[in-house]
Amino acid sequence: MPPRPERFAAPAAAAPEQELGTAFRPKFGADGLLTAVAIDDATGEVLMLAHMDAEALAATLATGEAHYYSRSRAKLWRKGETSGQVQRVRRILVDCDQDALVLRVAVGGDGGACHTGARSCFYRAVGEDGALRRTEDDRSARAADGS
């Protein structure tokens, strides 16, 4: 993981300052990552869950486009750099202890977010029997069955 950029202050030692203060002090985990959830700003639909390291967060803040840290490739990536599904960040929400983010985004390209072709990475739901069921907005299932 890259070192923490100087622009991000270390988390506050006192919980009240970290949880109620006005300073942005992202609390990266032991692995150097923050959890980030991308939500479609227009619809409120959850699109994807990813992770950001300090470099990804700094790039997101600098460019206004979502950047993430790929754990599988062990590198920074700009969402949409190959798919065209660029996520323009409209707003960043920070949770109470500053270790998770919600990115309200406008999605470019075909409006999708998932590498499977689905609009959202959350295209399946757990049924009463414990089996996964595809949701109505699963474009990858429609593409697979020719619909």
C-alpha positions as CSV (number, residue, x, y, z in Angstrom):
1,M,0.0,0.0,0.0
2,P,1.2,3.5,-0.7
3,P,1.9,5.7,2.3
4,R,-0.8,8.0,3.6
5,P,-0.6,11.3,1.8
6,E,0.1,14.3,4.0
7,R,-3.2,15.9,3.0
8,F,-5.1,13.3,5.1
9,A,-4.7,14.0,8.8
10,A,-4.3,10.9,11.1
11,P,-7.6,9.9,12.8
12,A,-8.3,11.9,16.0
13,A,-7.2,10.2,19.2
14,A,-10.5,11.2,20.9
15,A,-13.7,9.7,19.6
16,P,-15.7,12.9,19.9
17,E,-13.4,14.7,17.5
18,Q,-13.3,11.8,15.1
19,E,-17.0,11.3,15.2
20,L,-18.4,14.8,15.6
21,G,-15.6,17.1,14.4
22,T,-15.4,18.9,11.1
23,A,-11.9,17.7,10.0
24,F,-11.8,15.0,7.4
25,R,-9.6,12.3,9.0
26,P,-10.2,9.1,7.0
27,K,-9.5,6.0,9.1
28,F,-7.9,3.5,6.8
29,G,-7.8,-0.1,8.1
30,A,-4.8,-2.1,8.9
31,D,-4.7,-3.1,5.2
32,G,-4.6,0.6,4.2
33,L,-8.1,0.5,2.8
34,L,-11.5,2.2,3.3
35,T,-14.8,0.7,2.3
36,A,-16.6,2.7,-0.4
37,V,-20.2,2.2,-1.6
38,A,-21.2,3.8,-4.9
39,I,-24.8,4.8,-5.2
40,D,-26.5,6.2,-8.3
41,D,-27.2,9.9,-7.3
42,A,-30.3,10.1,-9.4
43,T,-32.0,6.9,-8.3
44,G,-30.4,6.0,-4.9
45,E,-29.7,2.5,-6.3
46,V,-26.7,0.8,-4.7
47,L,-24.3,0.1,-7.6
48,M,-21.2,-1.4,-6.1
49,L,-19.0,-1.8,-3.1
50,A,-15.2,-1.3,-3.5
51,H,-12.2,-0.2,-1.5
52,M,-10.0,2.9,-1.6
53,D,-6.5,3.4,-0.4
54,A,-5.1,6.8,0.2
55,E,-4.0,7.2,-3.4
56,A,-7.5,6.3,-4.7
57,L,-9.1,8.7,-2.4
58,A,-6.7,11.5,-3.3
59,A,-7.3,10.9,-7.0
60,T,-11.1,10.9,-6.5
61,L,-10.9,14.2,-4.7
62,A,-8.6,15.7,-7.3
63,T,-10.5,14.6,-10.4
64,G,-14.1,14.3,-9.3
65,E,-14.1,10.8,-10.8
66,A,-14.2,7.6,-8.7
67,H,-10.9,5.8,-8.3
68,Y,-10.6,2.6,-6.3
69,Y,-7.9,0.2,-5.2
70,S,-8.3,-3.2,-6.8
71,R,-7.4,-5.9,-4.3
72,S,-7.3,-8.6,-7.0
73,R,-4.9,-6.6,-9.2
74,A,-3.2,-4.8,-6.3
75,K,-3.3,-1.5,-8.0
76,L,-5.2,1.8,-8.4
77,W,-8.0,1.9,-11.0
78,R,-10.3,4.6,-12.3
79,K,-13.8,3.2,-12.6
80,G,-14.7,3.2,-16.3
81,E,-11.2,3.5,-17.7
82,T,-11.9,0.5,-20.0
83,S,-15.7,0.1,-19.8
84,G,-16.7,3.8,-20.2
85,Q,-18.8,3.5,-17.0
86,V,-17.0,6.5,-15.5
87,Q,-18.4,7.5,-12.1
88,R,-18.6,11.3,-11.7
89,V,-18.7,11.9,-8.0
90,R,-21.5,14.2,-7.0
91,R,-21.1,13.9,-3.2
92,I,-19.1,11.9,-0.7
93,L,-20.7,10.9,2.6
94,V,-18.5,9.8,5.5
95,D,-19.7,7.5,8.2
96,C,-19.4,8.4,11.9
97,D,-15.9,7.1,12.6
98,Q,-14.7,7.9,9.1
99,D,-13.8,4.4,8.0
100,A,-16.4,4.0,5.3
101,L,-17.6,6.2,2.4
102,V,-20.7,6.5,0.3
103,L,-20.1,8.0,-3.1
104,R,-23.1,9.5,-4.8
105,V,-22.3,9.2,-8.5
106,A,-23.5,9.8,-12.0
107,V,-22.5,6.9,-14.2
108,G,-21.3,7.3,-17.8
109,G,-21.2,4.9,-20.6
110,D,-24.2,2.5,-20.7
111,G,-25.0,3.4,-17.0
112,G,-23.8,0.1,-15.7
113,A,-21.5,-0.5,-12.8
114,C,-20.8,-4.3,-12.7
115,H,-18.2,-6.2,-14.8
116,T,-20.9,-8.9,-15.4
117,G,-23.0,-6.4,-17.5
118,A,-25.5,-5.8,-14.7
119,R,-26.4,-2.3,-13.8
120,S,-25.6,-3.0,-10.2
121,C,-23.2,-5.5,-8.7
122,F,-26.1,-6.4,-6.4
123,Y,-28.1,-8.2,-9.0
124,R,-29.0,-11.3,-6.9
125,A,-31.1,-11.7,-3.8
126,V,-31.2,-14.5,-1.3
127,G,-34.5,-16.4,-1.6
128,E,-36.4,-18.0,1.3
129,D,-34.8,-21.4,0.5
130,G,-31.3,-19.8,0.7
131,A,-30.7,-19.9,-3.1
132,L,-29.8,-16.9,-5.1
133,R,-32.4,-15.3,-7.3
134,R,-31.6,-12.8,-10.0
135,T,-33.3,-9.4,-9.7
136,E,-35.4,-7.7,-12.4
137,D,-32.5,-5.4,-13.4
138,D,-30.0,-8.1,-14.2
139,R,-28.8,-7.3,-17.7
140,S,-26.2,-10.0,-17.5
141,A,-29.0,-12.7,-17.2
142,R,-30.9,-11.2,-20.1
143,A,-27.8,-11.1,-22.2
144,A,-27.0,-14.8,-21.4
145,D,-30.5,-16.0,-22.3
146,G,-30.8,-13.8,-25.4
147,S,-33.5,-11.5,-24.1
